[in-house]
C-alpha cells in the first residue's frame, strides 16, 4: 500500500532563490538514490517566508528513510544544504523529516462513497 508523506521544513527566507537553484540542478546520484530507496512522486514547495512543504509517496516510509539516511550521497547533500536551514541540529539533521498527519484523501474517500 502506498504511503503518502507530507512534511514541513524551514529555510532562511533570503535563501529561497539559492534553494530553488540547487534543486534545479540536483545531483544525478541524489536523484538515483531517492528512487532506489523507494521515493516516488517527490516534490518540494517553498513560500516567501522560507517555509518548505515536501510531499512524497513510498511503500514503506520508515524503510525508505533509513536507506536514505545510510547513503553517502544523503550525507553529502545535507552538508551542502545545512547552512540554509533553520532548526537543524544533531538530533534532527536536514535529511530527516517528521511526517504530518494525513487528514484527508479525496480519491480514497470518493472510492468509499462509490463502493
C-alpha positions in Angstrom: 0.0 0.0 0.0 1.4 3.4 -1.0 2.1 5.8 1.8 1.6 9.5 1.1 4.0 11.6 3.2 3.9 15.3 3.7 6.4 17.3 5.8 7.5 20.8 6.7 10.9 22.3 6.8 12.1 25.9 7.1 15.0 27.7 5.4 16.1 31.4 5.7 13.8 33.5 3.5 16.9 35.0 1.9 18.0 31.5 0.8 14.9 30.7 -1.3 16.4 31.5 -4.7 19.5 29.5 -3.9 17.4 26.6 -2.6 15.4 26.5 -5.8 18.5 26.8 -8.0 20.2 23.9 -6.1 17.1 21.8 -6.7 17.0 22.7 -10.4 20.5 21.2 -10.7 20.2 18.4 -8.1 23.0 15.9 -8.3 22.2 12.8 -10.5 23.4 10.5 -7.8 21.0 12.0 -5.4 18.1 11.5 -7.8 19.1 7.9 -8.3 19.4 7.3 -4.5 16.0 8.7 -3.9 14.5 6.4 -6.5 16.5 3.4 -5.3 15.4 4.0 -1.7 11.7 3.9 -2.8 10.7 7.5 -3.0 8.2 8.4 -5.8 6.2 11.4 -6.8 8.5 13.6 -4.6 8.0 17.3 -4.7 9.1 20.3 -2.7 7.2 23.6 -2.5 8.5 26.9 -1.0 6.7 30.1 0.2 8.3 33.5 0.5 8.8 33.2 4.3 11.1 30.1 3.8 8.5 27.5 4.7 9.1 24.3 2.7 6.4 21.7 2.1 7.6 18.3 0.9 5.4 15.5 -0.5 6.4 12.0 -1.5 5.0 8.6 -1.9 6.6 5.3 -0.9 5.7 1.8 0.0 7.4 2.0 3.4 8.4 5.4 4.7 10.5 4.1 7.6 12.4 1.7 5.4 13.0 4.3 2.7 14.0 6.9 5.3 16.6 4.6 6.9 18.0 3.7 3.5 18.4 7.3 2.5 19.9 8.2 5.9 22.5 5.5 5.4 23.5 6.7 1.9 26.7 8.6 1.4 25.0 11.0 -1.0 22.4 12.0 1.6 25.2 12.9 4.0 26.9 15.0 1.3 23.6 16.7 0.3 22.9 17.5 3.9 26.3 19.1 4.3 25.7 21.1 1.0 22.3 22.3 2.2 22.6 22.7 6.0 23.5 26.4 6.1 20.2 27.4 4.5 18.1 25.6 7.1 16.6 26.8 10.4 16.0 24.5 13.4 18.6 21.9 12.3 20.7 20.1 15.0 22.3 16.8 15.6 19.0 15.3 16.7 17.2 16.3 13.5 19.6 16.7 10.6 18.5 18.2 7.3 17.7 14.8 5.7 15.3 13.7 8.4 11.6 14.8 8.4 8.6 14.4 10.6 5.6 13.4 8.6 2.4 15.4 9.0 -0.9 13.7 9.9 -2.7 12.6 6.7 -6.1 14.1 7.5 -8.0 13.9 4.1 -7.7 11.9 0.9 -10.2 12.8 -1.8 -9.6 9.8 -4.0 -9.8 7.3 -1.1 -12.9 8.9 0.3 -14.6 9.1 -3.1 -13.9 5.4 -3.6 -15.5 4.6 -0.3 -18.6 6.6 -1.2 -19.0 4.9 -4.6 -18.5 1.4 -3.1 
